[in-house]
Structure formats: structure tokens, C-alpha cells
Amino acid sequence: MTIYVGNINYTLTEEDVKRIFEVMGKVEAIKIIRDKKTGKSKGFCFLDMPNKKEGMEAIKTLDGKTVAGRNLRVLRAHTNKVRVTA
């Protein structure tokens, strides 16, 4: 399942967010959305968790949790898969 994570601190990396969510289950892919011109984080990302039960538990547990001084907004995304490009 694809999960939207909003209001993330601009300094967090994909690896940082992955570590937060891996406590809840396997994270298959993650993509922080970045400004095309500057490359800076826009403060949100999408991630894929293959196990729906673990994904739903992550949403329930982490929505509203304070991470790096910001309250995360965690929801089920309306997309099919995260497209991670190199």
C-alpha cells in the first residue's frame, strides 16, 4: 500500500523516514518530493509498504506523531506505486 507522509522536516532524508516506518513493517520504496529547480524537500513523501495490515498500523500509530519538531500527517495515498528513479 502507498502511504502519504506530510509535514516532514525539510532536513529528513529518505533513509531517516524509512527508519521511522520500518519499526512498523517492511518499507519497499520511498520518495521524498523535491523542488525541481533547487532539489530541496517540499516537506512530504510517499512510501510503499507491501503488507496492508502493517501499513494501516503505521498510519494509525504515526499520524500526528512529532518527528524532528514537526507533527507528521500520515494517510493512505491515492496512487498505486511509488516510482523511485535514480
C-alpha positions as CSV (number, residue, x, y, z in Angstrom):
1,M,0.0,0.0,0.0
2,T,1.2,3.5,-0.7
3,I,1.3,6.0,2.1
4,Y,1.5,9.8,2.0
5,V,3.6,11.4,4.7
6,G,3.2,15.1,5.0
7,N,4.7,17.9,7.2
8,I,8.1,16.2,7.4
9,N,11.1,18.3,8.5
10,Y,12.9,19.5,5.4
11,T,16.2,18.1,6.7
12,L,15.0,14.5,6.8
13,T,16.3,12.1,4.2
14,E,14.6,9.0,2.7
15,E,16.7,6.9,5.0
16,D,15.5,8.9,8.0
17,V,11.8,8.4,7.1
18,K,12.5,4.7,6.3
19,R,13.9,4.1,9.7
20,I,10.8,5.6,11.3
21,F,8.4,3.4,9.3
22,E,10.5,0.2,9.4
23,V,9.5,-0.2,13.1
24,M,6.0,-0.8,11.8
25,G,7.0,-3.2,9.0
26,K,8.8,-3.6,5.7
27,V,9.2,-0.5,3.6
28,E,9.6,-1.3,-0.1
29,A,10.2,2.1,-1.6
30,I,10.3,5.8,-0.5
31,K,10.4,9.0,-2.4
32,I,10.7,12.5,-0.8
33,I,9.2,15.0,-3.2
34,R,11.7,17.7,-4.1
35,D,11.6,21.1,-5.9
36,K,12.8,20.6,-9.5
37,K,15.0,23.7,-9.5
38,T,16.6,23.6,-6.1
39,G,16.4,19.9,-5.2
40,K,15.2,20.9,-1.7
41,S,12.5,18.8,0.0
42,K,8.9,20.0,-0.3
43,G,8.1,18.6,3.1
44,F,6.2,15.4,2.0
45,C,6.9,12.0,0.7
46,F,5.3,8.7,-0.5
47,L,6.3,5.3,0.6
48,D,5.2,1.7,-0.2
49,M,4.6,-0.9,2.5
50,P,3.8,-4.2,0.9
51,N,1.8,-5.6,3.9
52,K,-1.5,-3.7,4.1
53,K,-2.0,-4.6,7.8
54,E,1.4,-3.1,8.7
55,G,0.7,-0.1,6.5
56,M,-2.6,0.6,8.3
57,E,-0.9,0.2,11.7
58,A,1.8,2.6,10.6
59,I,-0.9,5.2,9.6
60,K,-2.7,4.8,12.9
61,T,0.4,4.9,15.0
62,L,2.4,7.6,13.2
63,D,-0.3,10.1,12.2
64,G,0.2,13.2,14.4
65,K,3.5,11.9,15.9
66,T,6.1,14.6,16.4
67,V,9.3,13.9,14.5
68,A,12.2,16.4,14.3
69,G,9.9,19.1,15.6
70,R,7.0,18.6,13.2
71,N,3.7,16.7,13.6
72,L,3.6,14.1,10.8
73,R,0.4,13.8,8.7
74,V,0.2,10.1,7.6
75,L,-2.6,8.9,5.2
76,R,-3.3,6.2,2.7
77,A,-2.3,7.7,-0.7
78,H,-4.5,7.6,-3.8
79,T,-1.7,6.3,-6.0
80,N,-0.8,2.8,-7.0
81,K,3.0,2.6,-6.6
82,V,5.9,4.9,-5.8
83,R,8.2,5.4,-8.8
84,V,11.7,5.7,-7.5
85,T,14.1,6.9,-10.1
86,A,17.9,7.0,-9.9
